[in-house]
Amino acid sequence: MNWSDYHHLLVCALGALALLALASKMMPALTEKRTNPSRGELLVLVLALAVGILAIYGRFFTQGAYFAYLDTGLDTIDQYVPFYLDLLNSIRDGSFGAWNFDYGLGTSALSYQSWLLDPFNLMLVPLGLLFGNAKLGLALVIVQALKVVLSGILFNRLATRFCETPLARILGSVVYAFGGYLMLWGQHYWLGSVSVAFVALILVLELLAERRTAPRFVSVVLVTAICVGWSPYCGFMMLVSAALYMLLRLIHQADGPHPARQVAAGTGRLLAPVLCGVLLAGIALVPYVLYLFSETGRVSSTSQPSLLARTATYLVDFVPTNWLPGIASRLLGNSLITSGGDLPLDLIPATESFPYVNCYEFISLGLGTCSIVLLGQFFHWAATETSRRDKILITIAAVIVVAYCVNSFLPALLNAFVAPKYRSSFVLAVPLCLAFSVGWEKRVQVCRVARLPLLVSGVLTVTIVAWSLVHTVDGRIICLFCLLCSCAFVVLLFVRWPKRARTFLTLVAMVLVLAPVIADGFFVTNNRQTCTESDFPDASPNSISSDTEVALAYLEQIDGSLYRVEKTYTDWCAFNDSLVEGYNGINSYNSTTDGEVIDFYRAFWPSALMGGGAYQSYANDEDGFSLVSRLGAKYLLSKTPIENDSLKLLTTCGEVHVYRNDSAAPLLSGATRVAAESEAMSLDSVEDRRALLSQAIILPDEIAADAGKNLVPNAQVTSELALSGSSEVRGSVTADVDTIACLSIPHTAGWEITIDGRDAQTFRANLGFIGFQLDAGSHVIEARYSVSGVKPGLAMSVVGALATVLICLHFGKRTRKVY
């Protein structure tokens, strides 16, 4: 890190001092018991969040750095920035639609639904359109700051159920807002939205449990619908975790003569709006689920053990003991071992259950180096001052949190039993931050610190930070800072506070709790390789892709048909330059690529795949340009001359040579003969399968058997296709005999082919593309894509809306107490 780039930290320090002065004057109000947040409480909270945001993101606000990463967080620059630029460009030129031809070989919008339906796009998209592509980095960091603020404010509202004083709620809210998940996973833009959505879901459920009114019922319905419709993956995590949370809360609140009956009734009352919300989300949920399970390579089609067998396996599967120091370190801070690089394999070795343990896939908490001390005080209070039932409930909650960290069952459950994943670790932040707040309020704030728990938790904290310091990759500064803060905090709590100095010492203790949390967010954000104006796409007025854009404009001018083009070089990112520069390419980084396209690659060009199929790159093809030719790349751009008989140089645009690929297969081709898929897959070598592919269209066995009967050898098919709108291909096609045609667009449910206005039956061709019967003669052909599952999804949403309205009408204007 070059500290000369961080002069804004001086401004932050002055702002923090001013905030402490304000808090000192407001201390009587901040420490008095108050059920609802006052304006003063919200003012102090927002100012504290603002200071932290400026400290962490100041360099990004001034565009000294751009909010995308070039280290382990390459997803930001390789996937998300290209996606947002493509989204903004498509909105501007009116080409936005259900199918995206610029994303690899083409993909459905369902493929990136979680990115597209992120609720914060309601702010990001207008900002992006207002600022322009050059300022997309600024728009992204503004939205990230908004997520931090909303996380803090919503948590503050939730904390009123547990803490009586504003200062305790402010502490927990700031820790939650700058928690490690939002500061690390949340830097991947849409993923950070879960920190806001989850606490919002918990809050509206709490409100409805307290008082059953129509507005509160509707709020649960809407928040549930947003969580599930935006990202069913994250929505499932949130709903399951919220159910566990609310079950414990309902048991805690049941105080009548029949507590079990009250809990059952309360569960039913909360379940109704959640079900309505899931139904309301149907319009987004049903198409996505159909796409995910029937189209993508994301969900494995290989046989797996039964759900019962996997459950039994996960229940007895624990992390290795040598993971425990690393897990404890990540509780205190995400940057103590490394800010954005790979975790040392000797510290946290991959296991069969957790094969991916990089800094993102490992557990992400980062709640500060004073968190264990505050937990110790919380548990002492719980053990000495709560009822027997609450002791049991707190113990159960603690066991659940610990089990999540050390056992595979809960990480697997929240990942829908596909595999154990720590991607859901955001759910732990709510109960932990609530415990911190209560521990602070019941012990530290009132000067009733329990010394034995303080001593034990203090020694444990120092040991963990010291271990992190010894094994750190790039976190020596943050480790030393956190070691200093934690030691100072323990010493401060050990001494008796004179009454005259309590306000000052309370604020000092508050700073020692919050400073490591914000510092961890600072290092995990800034102690990394980030983009600058020169390597953030479209940020520079002298864009490095300017020659490419001129070349693409030239091709658009001379050729109005639908064609693919590829490059032998990279301007911005190795796989998704097509999204940035707006051309129909081949390369792609998309973890939800159509599964049948992956089958095509695996059968014929396996070397083009990486990362289990998420990355597709023709450059990895060891057989020259055979892949780009097969997939119909009619033009090739290169910054160096290419000697190839099939490539004809058309022009040169600056550094870019524009070639026509005369060996490229047409996007719509006919069959010389057909072959069955079983025949192709029975061949031993990739070379033999490619040879068969060059001679025949490969069809499913039952279709091939029927189609081959009447097929005439050496069929000639010519076509001229053009893109019409965003999701429709139109053109003409001529066949000299009846034949089978293959359209090199992924065989995704939702594509419909019409020939001369009549619907044509489609089927899979060449393992991954669209095949159909083509009669002899000249025809007008249209291929349209529409999202599958919209009608049943819409019906589901209508049912959810009607159910919500009917239940709310039943409420009327009455207010019902649940307990």
Summary of the structure (lengths in Angstrom):
residues: 819
radius of gyration: 29.5
end to end distance: 55.3
largest distance: 99.7
contacts: 2908
relative contact order: 0.11
helix: 57%
strand: 13%
